[in-house]
Amino acid sequence: MNHEFELVQHPEFKHVNLLLVDLGYRSSHFHTEIELCVFLEGDTTIYSNRETYHTKPGEFILFNANEPH
């Protein structure tokens, strides 16, 4: 993928942003919005609140607002 993300806007979802991301690594960060991650391919390891989570394709994880991940 040549771009880090793609923003998809839909008029019926005024407060929802959809980002499609192909990541190998992302440093810890947080934001003021909730974040729902759906994993489409590959196995992933996520660190959040001193916990380690392993995901597989078809699984998802939800981060609360202001939750480092």
C-alpha positions, 0 to 999 in steps of 0.5 A: 500500500503506497498510502498510510491510510484512506479516509472514507466519508459517508453522509449517514455517519457524520462522526465516524472516520474509517481508516484502512491501514497497512502497518508493520509497527506503530509507536504507542499513542492515544487520542480523544476518540474511541478506536475500533480495530478490525484485523483483516490479515496477519497476526498482530501483537498489541500492548495496552495498559501493561497487557499484551493482546494477540489477534488474528484475522477476523478479530477486533479490539476496542480502545477507549478514548485516552487509552494508550495503545 
